[in-house]
Amino acid sequence: MHRTEVELGYGIPMQNGTVRSIVGVTQLPEGRLLRVGGQLNPWDWMSFSISGLAHQHQSTIENMSVHVQASVRH
């Protein structure tokens, strides 16, 4: 399956980490996947992110979802 993915983000420094906004689009054979969200990295070893996703086929948005993720590294 062929796909093209583009993501843009802008990070703002915090006391010990960063916060970043995210906008992206993935072109798939059956349509597009649109993303908008944010990521919080309060420390080097921890991150949280939340994104809204919408699948677009031709000019119609078919379904929408929310993706939540957290990670801890040690």
Biopython code that builds the backbone (N, CA, C, O; Angstrom):
import numpy as np
from Bio.PDB.StructureBuilder import StructureBuilder

atoms = [
    (1, "MET", "N", (0.852, -1.180, 0.000)),
    (1, "MET", "CA", (0.000, 0.000, 0.000)),
    (1, "MET", "C", (0.894, 1.238, 0.000)),
    (1, "MET", "O", (1.809, 1.351, 0.816)),
    (2, "HIS", "N", (0.628, 2.154, -0.908)),
    (2, "HIS", "CA", (1.369, 3.406, -1.007)),
    (2, "HIS", "C", (0.653, 4.485, -0.206)),
    (2, "HIS", "O", (-0.571, 4.600, -0.263)),
    (3, "ARG", "N", (1.426, 5.281, 0.545)),
    (3, "ARG", "CA", (0.844, 6.402, 1.259)),
    (3, "ARG", "C", (1.867, 7.518, 1.372)),
    (3, "ARG", "O", (3.073, 7.271, 1.372)),
    (4, "THR", "N", (1.382, 8.741, 1.469)),
    (4, "THR", "CA", (2.227, 9.918, 1.650)),
    (4, "THR", "C", (1.773, 10.601, 2.929)),
    (4, "THR", "O", (0.583, 10.856, 3.115)),
    (5, "GLU", "N", (2.722, 10.898, 3.812)),
    (5, "GLU", "CA", (2.379, 11.469, 5.111)),
    (5, "GLU", "C", (3.159, 12.761, 5.337)),
    (5, "GLU", "O", (4.364, 12.821, 5.091)),
    (6, "VAL", "N", (2.450, 13.807, 5.816)),
    (6, "VAL", "CA", (3.060, 15.093, 6.136)),
    (6, "VAL", "C", (2.583, 15.490, 7.523)),
    (6, "VAL", "O", (1.394, 15.403, 7.829)),
    (7, "GLU", "N", (3.526, 15.931, 8.370)),
    (7, "GLU", "CA", (3.161, 16.387, 9.706)),
    (7, "GLU", "C", (3.954, 17.639, 10.036)),
    (7, "GLU", "O", (5.163, 17.695, 9.810)),
    (8, "LEU", "N", (3.271, 18.638, 10.569)),
    (8, "LEU", "CA", (3.899, 19.881, 10.997)),
    (8, "LEU", "C", (3.652, 20.058, 12.480)),
    (8, "LEU", "O", (2.566, 19.748, 12.969)),
    (9, "GLY", "N", (4.635, 20.547, 13.193)),
    (9, "GLY", "CA", (4.479, 20.788, 14.617)),
    (9, "GLY", "C", (5.299, 21.996, 15.032)),
    (9, "GLY", "O", (6.272, 22.360, 14.373)),
    (10, "TYR", "N", (4.898, 22.607, 16.124)),
    (10, "TYR", "CA", (5.617, 23.754, 16.647)),
    (10, "TYR", "C", (5.772, 23.563, 18.142)),
    (10, "TYR", "O", (4.775, 23.467, 18.858)),
    (11, "GLY", "N", (7.008, 23.506, 18.629)),
    (11, "GLY", "CA", (7.262, 23.274, 20.047)),
    (11, "GLY", "C", (7.552, 24.553, 20.803)),
    (11, "GLY", "O", (8.191, 25.471, 20.289)),
    (12, "ILE", "N", (7.068, 24.594, 22.042)),
    (12, "ILE", "CA", (7.310, 25.719, 22.946)),
    (12, "ILE", "C", (7.988, 25.159, 24.186)),
    (12, "ILE", "O", (7.458, 24.234, 24.801)),
    (13, "PRO", "N", (9.145, 25.691, 24.575)),
    (13, "PRO", "CA", (9.827, 25.171, 25.758)),
    (13, "PRO", "C", (9.061, 25.470, 27.033)),
    (13, "PRO", "O", (8.422, 26.513, 27.172)),
    (14, "MET", "N", (9.143, 24.523, 27.963)),
    (14, "MET", "CA", (8.589, 24.672, 29.310)),
    (14, "MET", "C", (9.753, 24.626, 30.289)),
    (14, "MET", "O", (10.911, 24.633, 29.871)),
    (15, "GLN", "N", (9.465, 24.580, 31.579)),
    (15, "GLN", "CA", (10.526, 24.526, 32.588)),
    (15, "GLN", "C", (11.464, 23.340, 32.352)),
    (15, "GLN", "O", (12.676, 23.528, 32.246)),
    (16, "ASN", "N", (10.919, 22.121, 32.268)),
    (16, "ASN", "CA", (11.744, 20.927, 32.115)),
    (16, "ASN", "C", (11.515, 20.198, 30.801)),
    (16, "ASN", "O", (12.164, 19.180, 30.559)),
    (17, "GLY", "N", (10.625, 20.672, 29.945)),
    (17, "GLY", "CA", (10.285, 19.939, 28.728)),
    (17, "GLY", "C", (9.737, 20.848, 27.656)),
    (17, "GLY", "O", (10.128, 22.010, 27.543)),
    (18, "THR", "N", (8.805, 20.293, 26.849)),
    (18, "THR", "CA", (8.203, 21.058, 25.753)),
    (18, "THR", "C", (6.727, 20.719, 25.607)),
    (18, "THR", "O", (6.268, 19.672, 26.063)),
    (19, "VAL", "N", (5.999, 21.609, 24.972)),
    (19, "VAL", "CA", (4.631, 21.369, 24.545)),
    (19, "VAL", "C", (4.607, 21.683, 23.046)),
    (19, "VAL", "O", (5.236, 22.642, 22.600)),
    (20, "ARG", "N", (3.880, 20.873, 22.272)),
    (20, "ARG", "CA", (3.931, 21.021, 20.815)),
    (20, "ARG", "C", (2.554, 20.793, 20.215)),
    (20, "ARG", "O", (1.839, 19.867, 20.598)),
    (21, "SER", "N", (2.192, 21.655, 19.265)),
    (21, "SER", "CA", (0.960, 21.452, 18.502)),
    (21, "SER", "C", (1.310, 20.641, 17.259)),
    (21, "SER", "O", (2.423, 20.734, 16.741)),
    (22, "ILE", "N", (0.349, 19.844, 16.782)),
    (22, "ILE", "CA", (0.582, 18.949, 15.652)),
    (22, "ILE", "C", (-0.575, 19.064, 14.662)),
    (22, "ILE", "O", (-1.741, 19.047, 15.056)),
    (23, "VAL", "N", (-0.248, 19.178, 13.381)),
    (23, "VAL", "CA", (-1.222, 19.143, 12.296)),
    (23, "VAL", "C", (-0.647, 18.229, 11.231)),
    (23, "VAL", "O", (0.519, 18.372, 10.862)),
    (24, "GLY", "N", (-1.442, 17.292, 10.729)),
    (24, "GLY", "CA", (-0.912, 16.380, 9.731)),
    (24, "GLY", "C", (-1.974, 15.842, 8.796)),
    (24, "GLY", "O", (-3.170, 15.909, 9.081)),
    (25, "VAL", "N", (-1.516, 15.307, 7.672)),
    (25, "VAL", "CA", (-2.399, 14.665, 6.703)),
    (25, "VAL", "C", (-1.660, 13.467, 6.114)),
    (25, "VAL", "O", (-0.470, 13.545, 5.809)),
    (26, "THR", "N", (-2.373, 12.374, 5.960)),
    (26, "THR", "CA", (-1.846, 11.183, 5.311)),
    (26, "THR", "C", (-2.717, 10.893, 4.096)),
    (26, "THR", "O", (-3.928, 10.715, 4.223)),
    (27, "GLN", "N", (-2.102, 10.847, 2.927)),
    (27, "GLN", "CA", (-2.822, 10.530, 1.685)),
    (27, "GLN", "C", (-2.771, 9.023, 1.483)),
    (27, "GLN", "O", (-1.692, 8.450, 1.330)),
    (28, "LEU", "N", (-3.929, 8.382, 1.483)),
    (28, "LEU", "CA", (-4.058, 6.944, 1.291)),
    (28, "LEU", "C", (-4.765, 6.671, -0.024)),
    (28, "LEU", "O", (-5.420, 7.569, -0.553)),
    (29, "PRO", "N", (-4.662, 5.468, -0.573)),
    (29, "PRO", "CA", (-5.369, 5.156, -1.811)),
    (29, "PRO", "C", (-6.881, 5.379, -1.721)),
    (29, "PRO", "O", (-7.510, 5.749, -2.713)),
    (30, "GLU", "N", (-7.471, 5.157, -0.535)),
    (30, "GLU", "CA", (-8.917, 5.292, -0.387)),
    (30, "GLU", "C", (-9.361, 6.647, 0.169)),
    (30, "GLU", "O", (-10.547, 6.828, 0.444)),
    (31, "GLY", "N", (-8.447, 7.600, 0.342)),
    (31, "GLY", "CA", (-8.825, 8.920, 0.851)),
    (31, "GLY", "C", (-7.709, 9.539, 1.670)),
    (31, "GLY", "O", (-6.534, 9.231, 1.471)),
    (32, "ARG", "N", (-8.082, 10.414, 2.592)),
    (32, "ARG", "CA", (-7.109, 11.106, 3.454)),
    (32, "ARG", "C", (-7.433, 10.874, 4.919)),
    (32, "ARG", "O", (-8.588, 10.679, 5.296)),
    (33, "LEU", "N", (-6.387, 10.900, 5.739)),
    (33, "LEU", "CA", (-6.515, 10.881, 7.184)),
    (33, "LEU", "C", (-5.977, 12.215, 7.689)),
    (33, "LEU", "O", (-4.795, 12.511, 7.513)),
    (34, "LEU", "N", (-6.833, 13.020, 8.314)),
    (34, "LEU", "CA", (-6.473, 14.343, 8.814)),
    (34, "LEU", "C", (-6.262, 14.266, 10.316)),
    (34, "LEU", "O", (-7.036, 13.607, 11.010)),
    (35, "ARG", "N", (-5.209, 14.940, 10.846)),
    (35, "ARG", "CA", (-4.902, 14.918, 12.265)),
    (35, "ARG", "C", (-4.680, 16.336, 12.787)),
    (35, "ARG", "O", (-4.096, 17.175, 12.100)),
    (36, "VAL", "N", (-5.140, 16.591, 13.980)),
    (36, "VAL", "CA", (-4.831, 17.823, 14.697)),
    (36, "VAL", "C", (-4.769, 17.462, 16.182)),
    (36, "VAL", "O", (-5.611, 16.718, 16.684)),
    (37, "GLY", "N", (-3.770, 17.994, 16.872)),
    (37, "GLY", "CA", (-3.639, 17.646, 18.280)),
    (37, "GLY", "C", (-2.462, 18.329, 18.927)),
    (37, "GLY", "O", (-1.956, 19.343, 18.447)),
    (38, "GLY", "N", (-2.038, 17.740, 20.038)),
    (38, "GLY", "CA", (-0.925, 18.307, 20.781)),
    (38, "GLY", "C", (-0.173, 17.236, 21.543)),
    (38, "GLY", "O", (-0.676, 16.136, 21.773)),
    (39, "GLN", "N", (1.050, 17.586, 21.931)),
    (39, "GLN", "CA", (1.902, 16.670, 22.679)),
    (39, "GLN", "C", (2.559, 17.445, 23.811)),
    (39, "GLN", "O", (3.021, 18.570, 23.618)),
    (40, "LEU", "N", (2.597, 16.843, 24.979)),
    (40, "LEU", "CA", (3.208, 17.429, 26.165)),
    (40, "LEU", "C", (4.325, 16.509, 26.623)),
    (40, "LEU", "O", (4.093, 15.329, 26.890)),
    (41, "ASN", "N", (5.527, 17.039, 26.715)),
    (41, "ASN", "CA", (6.688, 16.307, 27.240)),
    (41, "ASN", "C", (7.184, 17.058, 28.472)),
    (41, "ASN", "O", (8.079, 17.895, 28.357)),
    (42, "PRO", "N", (6.617, 16.775, 29.658)),
    (42, "PRO", "CA", (7.023, 17.529, 30.842)),
    (42, "PRO", "C", (8.463, 17.223, 31.277)),
    (42, "PRO", "O", (9.130, 18.082, 31.854)),
    (43, "TRP", "N", (8.938, 16.016, 31.005)),
    (43, "TRP", "CA", (10.303, 15.590, 31.299)),
    (43, "TRP", "C", (10.804, 14.739, 30.138)),
    (43, "TRP", "O", (10.002, 14.299, 29.313)),
    (44, "ASP", "N", (12.100, 14.499, 30.055)),
    (44, "ASP", "CA", (12.670, 13.692, 28.973)),
    (44, "ASP", "C", (12.110, 12.274, 28.934)),
    (44, "ASP", "O", (12.061, 11.659, 27.868)),
    (45, "TRP", "N", (11.693, 11.754, 30.067)),
    (45, "TRP", "CA", (11.280, 10.355, 30.161)),
    (45, "TRP", "C", (9.765, 10.153, 30.075)),
    (45, "TRP", "O", (9.309, 9.014, 30.172)),
    (46, "MET", "N", (8.967, 11.213, 29.896)),
    (46, "MET", "CA", (7.504, 11.079, 29.886)),
    (46, "MET", "C", (6.890, 11.951, 28.806)),
    (46, "MET", "O", (7.333, 13.078, 28.586)),
    (47, "SER", "N", (5.849, 11.424, 28.116)),
    (47, "SER", "CA", (5.120, 12.231, 27.140)),
    (47, "SER", "C", (3.645, 11.843, 27.115)),
    (47, "SER", "O", (3.283, 10.697, 27.382)),
    (48, "PHE", "N", (2.811, 12.812, 26.793)),
    (48, "PHE", "CA", (1.369, 12.636, 26.637)),
    (48, "PHE", "C", (0.976, 13.273, 25.312)),
    (48, "PHE", "O", (1.502, 14.324, 24.949)),
    (49, "SER", "N", (0.058, 12.646, 24.592)),
    (49, "SER", "CA", (-0.440, 13.268, 23.367)),
    (49, "SER", "C", (-1.924, 12.965, 23.187)),
    (49, "SER", "O", (-2.428, 11.935, 23.633)),
    (50, "ILE", "N", (-2.607, 13.893, 22.522)),
    (50, "ILE", "CA", (-4.008, 13.713, 22.170)),
    (50, "ILE", "C", (-4.198, 14.293, 20.769)),
    (50, "ILE", "O", (-3.726, 15.388, 20.464)),
    (51, "SER", "N", (-4.898, 13.535, 19.927)),
    (51, "SER", "CA", (-5.124, 13.957, 18.547)),
    (51, "SER", "C", (-6.554, 13.655, 18.137)),
    (51, "SER", "O", (-7.122, 12.632, 18.520)),
    (52, "GLY", "N", (-7.121, 14.551, 17.361)),
    (52, "GLY", "CA", (-8.392, 14.295, 16.703)),
    (52, "GLY", "C", (-8.097, 13.800, 15.298)),
    (52, "GLY", "O", (-7.273, 14.386, 14.595)),
    (53, "LEU", "N", (-8.759, 12.728, 14.880)),
    (53, "LEU", "CA", (-8.547, 12.130, 13.565)),
    (53, "LEU", "C", (-9.845, 12.158, 12.773)),
    (53, "LEU", "O", (-10.921, 11.930, 13.326)),
    (54, "ALA", "N", (-9.745, 12.435, 11.487)),
    (54, "ALA", "CA", (-10.917, 12.399, 10.603)),
    (54, "ALA", "C", (-10.508, 11.722, 9.303)),
    (54, "ALA", "O", (-9.498, 12.084, 8.699)),
    (55, "HIS", "N", (-11.293, 10.742, 8.874)),
    (55, "HIS", "CA", (-11.022, 10.057, 7.607)),
    (55, "HIS", "C", (-11.910, 10.674, 6.541)),
    (55, "HIS", "O", (-13.135, 10.678, 6.664)),
    (56, "GLN", "N", (-11.281, 11.196, 5.491)),
    (56, "GLN", "CA", (-12.003, 11.870, 4.411)),
    (56, "GLN", "C", (-11.913, 11.031, 3.141)),
    (56, "GLN", "O", (-10.826, 10.642, 2.716)),
    (57, "HIS", "N", (-13.063, 10.758, 2.547)),
    (57, "HIS", "CA", (-13.128, 10.062, 1.262)),
    (57, "HIS", "C", (-13.754, 11.024, 0.265)),
    (57, "HIS", "O", (-14.897, 11.446, 0.443)),
    (58, "GLN", "N", (-13.014, 11.376, -0.784)),
    (58, "GLN", "CA", (-13.393, 12.426, -1.734)),
    (58, "GLN", "C", (-13.598, 13.716, -0.954)),
    (58, "GLN", "O", (-12.627, 14.213, -0.383)),
    (59, "SER", "N", (-14.778, 14.282, -0.892)),
    (59, "SER", "CA", (-14.981, 15.535, -0.148)),
    (59, "SER", "C", (-15.812, 15.332, 1.122)),
    (59, "SER", "O", (-16.198, 16.312, 1.760)),
    (60, "THR", "N", (-16.094, 14.092, 1.498)),
    (60, "THR", "CA", (-16.934, 13.795, 2.654)),
    (60, "THR", "C", (-16.109, 13.188, 3.780)),
    (60, "THR", "O", (-15.315, 12.275, 3.554)),
    (61, "ILE", "N", (-16.298, 13.698, 4.991)),
    (61, "ILE", "CA", (-15.654, 13.094, 6.161)),
    (61, "ILE", "C", (-16.521, 11.930, 6.606)),
    (61, "ILE", "O", (-17.691, 12.110, 6.943)),
    (62, "GLU", "N", (-15.936, 10.721, 6.607)),
    (62, "GLU", "CA", (-16.699, 9.511, 6.899)),
    (62, "GLU", "C", (-16.746, 9.170, 8.378)),
    (62, "GLU", "O", (-17.796, 8.765, 8.877)),
    (63, "ASN", "N", (-15.648, 9.322, 9.085)),
    (63, "ASN", "CA", (-15.674, 9.044, 10.522)),
    (63, "ASN", "C", (-14.626, 9.880, 11.223)),
    (63, "ASN", "O", (-13.653, 10.326, 10.616)),
    (64, "MET", "N", (-14.841, 10.087, 12.517)),
    (64, "MET", "CA", (-13.936, 10.882, 13.339)),
    (64, "MET", "C", (-13.627, 10.106, 14.604)),
    (64, "MET", "O", (-14.450, 9.321, 15.075)),
    (65, "SER", "N", (-12.434, 10.327, 15.158)),
    (65, "SER", "CA", (-12.046, 9.646, 16.386)),
    (65, "SER", "C", (-11.053, 10.498, 17.159)),
    (65, "SER", "O", (-10.543, 11.498, 16.655)),
    (66, "VAL", "N", (-10.789, 10.085, 18.389)),
    (66, "VAL", "CA", (-9.804, 10.740, 19.248)),
    (66, "VAL", "C", (-8.771, 9.695, 19.635)),
    (66, "VAL", "O", (-9.115, 8.585, 20.040)),
    (67, "HIS", "N", (-7.497, 10.062, 19.506)),
    (67, "HIS", "CA", (-6.393, 9.168, 19.854)),
    (67, "HIS", "C", (-5.655, 9.775, 21.048)),
    (67, "HIS", "O", (-5.191, 10.913, 20.983)),
    (68, "VAL", "N", (-5.549, 9.004, 22.143)),
    (68, "VAL", "CA", (-4.854, 9.442, 23.355)),
    (68, "VAL", "C", (-3.708, 8.479, 23.608)),
    (68, "VAL", "O", (-3.890, 7.263, 23.546)),
    (69, "GLN", "N", (-2.523, 9.018, 23.894)),
    (69, "GLN", "CA", (-1.354, 8.157, 24.112)),
    (69, "GLN", "C", (-0.488, 8.757, 25.215)),
    (69, "GLN", "O", (-0.338, 9.974, 25.314)),
    (70, "ALA", "N", (0.073, 7.886, 26.035)),
    (70, "ALA", "CA", (1.038, 8.302, 27.064)),
    (70, "ALA", "C", (2.202, 7.306, 27.030)),
    (70, "ALA", "O", (2.007, 6.118, 26.773)),
    (71, "SER", "N", (3.409, 7.807, 27.292)),
    (71, "SER", "CA", (4.556, 6.901, 27.332)),
    (71, "SER", "C", (5.524, 7.329, 28.434)),
    (71, "SER", "O", (5.692, 8.514, 28.723)),
    (72, "VAL", "N", (6.150, 6.327, 29.031)),
    (72, "VAL", "CA", (7.155, 6.531, 30.076)),
    (72, "VAL", "C", (8.366, 5.688, 29.685)),
    (72, "VAL", "O", (8.241, 4.496, 29.406)),
    (73, "ARG", "N", (9.528, 6.314, 29.670)),
    (73, "ARG", "CA", (10.776, 5.599, 29.366)),
    (73, "ARG", "C", (11.641, 5.592, 30.609)),
    (73, "ARG", "O", (11.662, 6.560, 31.369)),
    (74, "HIS", "N", (12.356, 4.493, 30.813)),
    (74, "HIS", "CA", (13.312, 4.453, 31.929)),
    (74, "HIS", "C", (14.599, 3.859, 31.506)),
    (74, "HIS", "O", (15.521, 3.745, 32.313)),
]
sb = StructureBuilder()
sb.init_structure("model")
sb.init_model(0)
sb.init_chain("A")
sb.init_seg("    ")
for serial, (resi, resn, name, xyz) in enumerate(atoms, 1):
    if name == "N":
        sb.init_residue(resn, " ", resi, " ")
    sb.init_atom(name, np.array(xyz, "f"), 0.0, 1.0, " ", f" {name:<3s}", serial, name[0])
structure = sb.get_structure()
